[in-house]
Amino acid sequence: MAIGKLRIRVFENTMGKPVTQARFRISTTSNNQTLFESSTNDNGLSEIIELEAPSLDYSQEPTEKKPYNECDIWVEKPGFERIVIKGTQIFPDVIADQDVFVNSLQENSNNAEIDYIISDHVLYGNYPQKINEEEVKPLSNPSGFVVLAAPVVPEYIVVHDGIPEDSSAKNYWIHFKDYIKNVCSSEIYPTWPTETIRANALAIISFTLNRVFTEWYKNKGYNFTITSVTRYDQKFIYQRNIFNEVSVIIDELFSSYITKPNIDQPLFAQYCDGQRLDCPKWLSQWGSKRLGDNGADYMSILRNYYGSDIYLEIANQIAGIPSSYPGNILQTGSSGASVRTIQSQLNSISNNFPAISKIAVDGVFGSATTQATKIFQSVFNLPQTGIIDYATWYEISKIYVAVNKLS
């Protein structure tokens, strides 16, 4: 029997306060058999729970056997909505992180149950193939095609959960990194080689940033950035679980994108599974997996599909961030304005996450700052190093902005 792992985080609203002592129950999707019951801790977190998973072999080659087990998660606490998430995916040897966002109830209101259903993973389910588009978009034409001045990582992606013409479909405002993590967790298996995951993540980021840069849907009269439909864009599944093995890679890469000489835009990096569907000149997901198995690094994988002339750029602007990464890690012994920025932001975050102790804003990275950083990293599923690297800096910035907007 293979084992997968599940970790649950319960937040009030969207990245507001952690919901402590929220009761949760994990059950089988097939027959509602209870597998585990407990409560969240002071950080709104569950322990890491081990659950049965299928053989690792099922996700290593195309097969009709489902490579993941599914479970349902029931979350409730007096004074809050009751949430049920159906179909959380459990892969072997992987941590599935399931965030649950709840709203407090108005006095005397009914505790209605709100259900979210996670649909099949793209590589296992039956989804329509992407319509072919040019990988380089025109940046000007007589009709006045609008683009941004330069590639920007937006604070949010507005995801239209249906085909473009469906005005009844919901629009979801999703933080950019969370959107990329969601798509990557929906499109490829987290059990694949790290270099394969990196290559696919960069294709997904570049695809998305091209939609942002060219304002593709805005120029068609729509009020969203991208759709959740594979025929037009990439698969996004609202409220799905994210795989930790995917998350840590995207925290590192989220502002990087693929481009080519003289195109002045992120490459519209299309892809397909390469098994049931054939897509010449696009990235093959299963093909990239085999290249990773054979030791290819992520740039070799990408150049195999998009051409030997591609290279990576980093977006100069990351929207919604108070200050940019200083360019070097901050750790014990560091000092200066960047340390003061982090200390101040951690203190602000601690108002909602009291497990993070208040620290002196003195610009000196001492033991208290190291400990506060480690606790922050543990709450938000980052490697607990106590060091402020690129990934931790921008995750602190993201949570700081979210907490202050809510307050």
Secondary structure, 3 states (H helix, E strand, C coil): CEEEEEEEEEEECCCCCECCCCEEEEEECCCCCEEEEEECCCCCECCCEEEEECCHHHHCCCCCCCCCEEEEEEEECCCECEEEEEEEEECCCCEEEEEEEECECCCCCCCCEEEEECCCCCCCCCCCCCCCCCCCCCCCCCCCCCCCCCCEECCEEEEECCCCCCCCCCEEEEEHHHHHHHHHHHHCCCCCCHHHHHHHHHHHHHHHHHHHHHCCCHHHCCCCCEECCCCCCCCCCCCCCEEHHHHHHHHHHCCEEEECCCCCCCCCCCEECCCCCCCCCCEEHHHHHHHHHCCCCHHHHHHHHHCCCCEEEECCEECCCCCCCCCCCECCCCECHHHHHHHHHHHHHHCCCCCCCCCCCCCECCHHHHHHHHHHHHHCCCCCCCCECHHHHHHHHHHHHHHHHHC
